[in-house]
Amino acid sequence: AEVVEAALGRVVVGRRVFVRGVSDAVLGERVVGFVEGDVMGGVIDSVRPMLGKYEVPKEVVFVDVFCETASGKVDALSTMREIEYV
């Protein structure tokens, strides 16, 4: 996940990102990237050359503002619940 997050970070400079494996009926699990901020096009195509085939996110979800923990870190699970992704 760290490699995928780093690649996403190079594409969406200045935005916070996180990556999670999400259950998938066909694949078993698929990689999904979450990006804070406005929607951008071409993100998956931009990260594809930086990653192995199995690392490329199947989807990128844009979220206005990520949820945070009390210490100010990104709370990925709360963010996913808030946007009803889990």
Backbone as CSV, one residue per row, in Angstrom:
resi,resn,N_x,N_y,N_z,CA_x,CA_y,CA_z,C_x,C_y,C_z
1,ALA,0.821,-1.201,0.000,0.000,0.000,0.000,0.861,1.259,0.000
2,GLU,2.001,1.200,0.665,2.863,2.386,0.725,3.375,2.792,-0.653
3,VAL,3.708,1.813,-1.481,4.203,2.097,-2.834,3.100,2.750,-3.662
4,VAL,1.889,2.236,-3.535,0.752,2.784,-4.286,0.431,4.188,-3.783
5,GLU,0.453,4.382,-2.468,0.205,5.719,-1.912,1.256,6.714,-2.395
6,ALA,2.508,6.293,-2.441,3.575,7.176,-2.913,3.358,7.554,-4.380
7,ALA,2.970,6.583,-5.198,2.713,6.860,-6.615,1.540,7.825,-6.769
8,LEU,0.473,7.585,-6.017,-0.673,8.506,-6.071,-0.259,9.906,-5.638
9,GLY,0.548,9.971,-4.595,1.010,11.262,-4.097,1.810,12.040,-5.118
10,ARG,2.559,11.334,-5.975,3.322,12.013,-7.034,2.406,12.548,-8.123
11,VAL,1.250,11.936,-8.308,0.306,12.365,-9.348,-0.589,13.495,-8.841
12,VAL,-1.056,13.378,-7.612,-1.983,14.378,-7.057,-1.240,15.228,-6.020
13,VAL,-0.209,15.872,-6.438,0.695,16.628,-5.574,-0.078,17.575,-4.657
14,GLY,0.292,17.558,-3.387,-0.309,18.470,-2.422,-1.597,17.974,-1.807
15,ARG,-2.019,16.776,-2.157,-3.255,16.224,-1.597,-2.934,15.012,-0.731
16,ARG,-3.753,14.791,0.269,-3.584,13.594,1.088,-4.244,12.417,0.374
17,VAL,-3.630,11.252,0.522,-4.136,10.037,-0.121,-4.031,8.864,0.845
18,PHE,-4.859,7.851,0.627,-4.661,6.560,1.258,-5.191,5.490,0.318
19,VAL,-4.716,4.275,0.532,-5.068,3.147,-0.330,-5.549,2.009,0.550
20,ARG,-6.596,1.336,0.122,-7.107,0.185,0.870,-7.479,-0.927,-0.101
21,GLY,-7.356,-2.139,0.381,-7.874,-3.288,-0.333,-9.329,-3.453,0.050
22,VAL,-10.193,-3.579,-0.922,-11.630,-3.671,-0.690,-12.123,-4.998,-1.267
23,SER,-13.003,-5.665,-0.541,-13.541,-6.946,-1.016,-14.171,-6.798,-2.388
24,ASP,-13.927,-7.811,-3.219,-14.459,-7.803,-4.571,-14.917,-9.220,-4.904
25,ALA,-16.131,-9.345,-5.426,-16.710,-10.655,-5.727,-15.906,-11.415,-6.781
26,VAL,-15.318,-10.712,-7.729,-14.586,-11.355,-8.816,-13.102,-11.523,-8.464
27,LEU,-12.476,-10.451,-8.002,-11.037,-10.453,-7.749,-10.656,-10.955,-6.359
28,GLY,-11.620,-11.014,-5.452,-11.323,-11.330,-4.055,-11.048,-10.058,-3.285
29,GLU,-10.096,-9.269,-3.783,-9.803,-7.962,-3.211,-9.276,-7.069,-4.322
30,ARG,-9.669,-5.824,-4.289,-9.182,-4.884,-5.301,-8.600,-3.667,-4.606
31,VAL,-7.647,-3.049,-5.255,-6.979,-1.872,-4.722,-7.792,-0.634,-5.080
32,VAL,-8.092,0.174,-4.055,-8.829,1.422,-4.263,-8.024,2.554,-3.636
33,GLY,-7.818,3.616,-4.400,-7.139,4.801,-3.896,-8.156,5.857,-3.515
34,PHE,-7.892,6.550,-2.423,-8.746,7.634,-1.958,-7.917,8.911,-1.961
35,VAL,-8.464,9.968,-2.556,-7.761,11.234,-2.691,-8.621,12.335,-2.109
36,GLU,-8.019,13.180,-1.297,-8.744,14.308,-0.711,-8.752,15.465,-1.699
37,GLY,-9.924,16.034,-1.940,-10.019,17.196,-2.818,-10.894,16.954,-4.029
38,ASP,-10.857,17.917,-4.931,-11.689,17.889,-6.129,-11.289,16.755,-7.066
39,VAL,-12.248,16.326,-7.860,-12.048,15.244,-8.830,-11.022,15.665,-9.884
40,MET,-10.147,14.735,-10.214,-9.167,14.919,-11.286,-9.301,13.753,-12.251
41,GLY,-9.119,13.994,-13.495,-9.151,12.918,-14.467,-7.762,12.337,-14.709
42,GLY,-7.709,11.117,-15.189,-6.459,10.515,-15.611,-5.534,10.018,-14.530
43,VAL,-6.010,9.916,-13.299,-5.135,9.517,-12.194,-4.642,8.078,-12.375
44,ILE,-5.542,7.163,-12.677,-5.146,5.757,-12.822,-4.150,5.607,-13.975
45,ASP,-4.409,6.253,-15.088,-3.486,6.173,-16.220,-2.124,6.771,-15.875
46,SER,-2.099,7.779,-15.020,-0.843,8.416,-14.634,-0.016,7.557,-13.687
47,VAL,-0.666,6.786,-12.816,0.093,5.938,-11.886,0.459,4.588,-12.487
48,ARG,-0.234,4.179,-13.521,-0.005,2.852,-14.124,1.473,2.577,-14.438
49,PRO,2.211,3.520,-15.086,3.610,3.220,-15.407,4.522,3.099,-14.173
50,MET,4.073,3.593,-13.033,4.888,3.587,-11.815,4.706,2.320,-10.984
51,LEU,3.710,1.512,-11.322,3.325,0.391,-10.464,3.270,-0.919,-11.223
52,GLY,3.358,-2.009,-10.472,3.134,-3.325,-11.060,1.671,-3.490,-11.400
53,LYS,1.372,-4.399,-12.297,-0.005,-4.593,-12.774,-0.986,-4.801,-11.625
54,TYR,-0.613,-5.602,-10.641,-1.506,-5.905,-9.522,-1.626,-4.752,-8.522
55,GLU,-0.739,-3.751,-8.608,-0.761,-2.626,-7.672,-1.637,-1.464,-8.150
56,VAL,-1.927,-1.406,-9.421,-2.674,-0.273,-9.985,-4.087,-0.270,-9.405
57,PRO,-4.506,0.866,-8.829,-5.869,0.933,-8.277,-6.911,0.656,-9.352
58,LYS,-7.919,-0.092,-8.989,-9.032,-0.352,-9.898,-9.983,0.836,-9.915
59,GLU,-9.878,1.657,-8.883,-10.760,2.817,-8.748,-10.052,3.862,-7.900
60,VAL,-10.316,5.126,-8.178,-9.862,6.225,-7.333,-11.101,6.996,-6.909
61,VAL,-11.259,7.142,-5.597,-12.416,7.833,-5.028,-11.950,9.183,-4.502
62,PHE,-12.636,10.233,-4.888,-12.296,11.581,-4.427,-13.239,11.962,-3.292
63,VAL,-12.660,12.455,-2.208,-13.401,12.807,-0.994,-13.106,14.269,-0.686
64,ASP,-14.148,15.041,-0.401,-13.938,16.472,-0.113,-12.906,16.673,0.989
65,VAL,-13.162,16.054,2.158,-12.256,16.190,3.307,-12.205,14.856,4.038
66,PHE,-10.998,14.346,4.291,-10.839,13.110,5.038,-11.179,13.325,6.511
67,CYS,-11.705,12.300,7.152,-11.871,12.308,8.601,-10.479,12.201,9.219
68,GLU,-10.332,12.749,10.428,-9.047,12.710,11.109,-9.196,12.152,12.508
69,THR,-8.098,11.609,13.011,-8.046,11.167,14.400,-7.844,12.404,15.277
70,ALA,-7.876,12.218,16.585,-7.661,13.334,17.514,-6.284,13.971,17.324
71,SER,-5.319,13.182,16.838,-3.962,13.706,16.639,-3.755,14.299,15.238
72,GLY,-4.824,14.342,14.428,-4.755,14.972,13.117,-4.339,14.065,11.976
73,LYS,-4.210,12.763,12.252,-3.870,11.822,11.185,-5.135,11.417,10.430
74,VAL,-4.951,10.984,9.183,-6.087,10.535,8.379,-6.692,9.289,9.021
75,ASP,-8.008,9.313,9.195,-8.742,8.154,9.714,-9.434,7.502,8.515
76,ALA,-8.733,6.538,7.920,-9.207,5.929,6.672,-10.549,5.230,6.848
77,LEU,-10.690,4.428,7.893,-11.927,3.676,8.084,-13.124,4.611,8.298
78,SER,-12.944,5.637,9.122,-14.038,6.593,9.342,-14.389,7.323,8.048
79,THR,-13.376,7.648,7.262,-13.622,8.317,5.983,-14.433,7.405,5.065
80,MET,-14.043,6.144,4.989,-14.749,5.205,4.127,-16.193,5.004,4.606
81,ARG,-16.389,4.971,5.909,-17.760,4.833,6.444,-18.584,6.076,6.140
82,GLU,-17.973,7.261,6.298,-18.708,8.505,6.077,-19.204,8.623,4.630
83,ILE,-18.398,8.150,3.690,-18.848,8.224,2.288,-19.562,6.946,1.872
84,GLU,-19.863,6.112,2.867,-20.611,4.860,2.669,-19.918,3.949,1.668
85,TYR,-18.596,3.815,1.828,-17.838,2.940,0.953,-17.654,1.555,1.544
86,VAL,-17.890,1.403,2.852,-17.775,0.082,3.498,-19.110,-0.322,4.057
